[in-house]
Amino acid sequence: MTLQEAKNTLDSVMPAPGNKMVDSEHLQIAVAWQEIKKTLTRLEAIKDGHDTIMAWRAQQIETIRQKIDAGTLTYEDRKLLDDLQLPHQYDKRSVVEEYTVKRGDNLYNIAKDFYKDAWEGAQKIAEANSISITSPIYPGQTLTIPKSRNAG
């Protein structure tokens, strides 16, 4: 029996509080049932909203998986993984991400966005790009970010 069927069944046997068939002994039960129905209606609306959000997130995850398969995962996609609160290593396939340097960036600050240990991450980024950790980087420069990170 669905929730709606249960509500319909109870509605058919439980008169509303203003109904003349409700005596004083059953008035509290009739009032309580009306309050329960209101609560159930609110919960159904919350569930519908939750289901809509979960379907939307499932589509976002599938899009990211397709980008991983195609090797087109971007920095913005990685940020979306964070927004969805998915672990960075939810997919074990080997993928290299690219990051475009912005004004004021340095390897350490970039690594903080991709790795739990930013110092170790900066070293990995430097190695992947054949530069030293102290090499200057410039806005517009594209850096390879190795996936083998220790981020959660």
C-alpha positions in Angstrom: 0.0 0.0 0.0 1.4 3.4 -0.9 1.3 6.4 1.4 -1.5 8.0 -0.7 -3.6 4.8 -0.6 -3.1 4.7 3.2 -4.2 8.4 3.5 -7.2 7.7 1.3 -8.2 4.7 3.4 -8.0 6.7 6.6 -9.8 9.6 5.1 -12.7 7.3 4.1 -13.1 6.1 7.7 -12.0 9.1 9.7 -14.5 12.1 9.4 -13.2 15.6 9.7 -13.3 17.3 13.1 -16.3 19.5 12.1 -18.4 16.5 11.0 -21.5 15.8 13.1 -20.5 12.1 13.2 -17.4 13.0 15.3 -18.3 12.7 19.0 -16.3 14.3 21.8 -14.5 11.0 22.4 -13.1 10.9 18.9 -12.6 14.6 18.3 -9.0 14.5 19.4 -8.3 11.6 17.0 -9.9 13.5 14.1 -7.9 16.6 14.9 -4.7 14.6 15.2 -5.3 12.9 11.8 -5.8 16.3 10.1 -2.4 17.5 11.6 -0.8 14.2 10.5 -2.1 14.7 6.9 -0.6 18.2 6.8 2.7 16.9 7.9 2.6 14.0 5.4 1.9 16.5 2.6 4.9 18.7 3.6 7.1 15.6 3.8 6.0 14.5 0.3 6.9 17.9 -1.1 10.4 17.6 0.6 10.9 14.1 -0.8 9.9 15.3 -4.3 12.4 18.2 -4.1 15.1 15.7 -2.8 14.4 13.3 -5.7 14.7 16.2 -8.2 18.1 17.3 -6.8 19.4 13.7 -6.7 18.5 13.2 -10.4 20.2 16.5 -11.3 23.3 15.5 -9.4 23.4 12.0 -11.0 23.3 13.7 -14.4 26.3 15.9 -13.4 28.3 12.9 -12.2 27.6 11.1 -15.4 28.7 14.1 -17.4 32.0 14.2 -15.4 32.5 10.4 -16.0 32.0 10.9 -19.7 34.6 13.7 -19.6 37.0 11.5 -17.7 36.5 8.8 -20.4 37.2 11.3 -23.2 40.1 12.8 -21.3 38.5 16.3 -21.3 38.2 16.8 -17.5 38.8 20.5 -16.7 39.7 22.5 -13.6 36.0 23.6 -13.4 34.9 20.0 -13.5 37.2 19.2 -10.6 35.6 22.1 -8.7 32.2 20.6 -9.4 33.4 17.3 -7.9 34.2 19.4 -4.7 30.7 21.0 -4.9 29.1 17.6 -5.1 31.3 16.5 -2.2 32.7 13.5 -4.2 36.2 12.3 -3.4 38.8 13.4 -6.0 39.8 9.8 -6.6 36.2 8.4 -7.1 37.4 7.2 -10.5 40.7 5.3 -10.6 41.3 5.8 -14.3 44.4 7.7 -15.1 43.5 11.3 -16.0 45.7 14.4 -16.3 44.0 17.7 -15.7 45.1 21.0 -17.0 45.1 24.3 -15.1 45.4 27.7 -16.6 47.6 30.0 -14.4 45.9 33.2 -13.1 47.4 36.4 -11.9 48.9 35.9 -8.4 49.1 32.1 -8.7 52.1 30.1 -7.5 52.7 26.4 -7.5 52.0 26.1 -3.7 48.6 27.9 -4.0 47.5 25.9 -7.0 48.5 22.7 -5.3 46.3 23.6 -2.3 43.3 23.3 -4.6 44.3 19.8 -5.8 46.2 18.1 -2.9 45.9 17.6 0.8 49.6 18.2 1.2 50.2 21.4 -0.8 54.0 21.3 -0.6 54.1 17.7 -1.9 51.5 18.7 -4.6 53.6 21.7 -5.7 56.5 19.3 -6.2 54.4 16.9 -8.2 53.1 19.7 -10.4 56.6 21.1 -11.0 57.8 17.6 -11.9 54.9 17.0 -14.3 55.6 20.3 -16.1 59.5 19.9 -16.1 60.0 23.0 -14.0 61.5 23.6 -10.6 59.3 24.4 -7.7 60.8 28.0 -7.7 60.4 28.5 -11.4 58.2 31.5 -12.3 54.8 30.8 -13.7 52.8 33.3 -15.8 49.1 34.1 -16.2 47.7 32.2 -19.2 50.3 29.4 -18.8 48.8 25.9 -18.9 50.0 23.5 -16.2 49.5 19.7 -16.2 48.1 18.5 -12.8 48.8 14.8 -12.2 45.8 12.9 -11.0 47.9 10.8 -8.5 47.1 13.1 -5.6 46.5 12.3 -2.0 43.3 14.3 -1.8 40.3 12.7 -0.3 
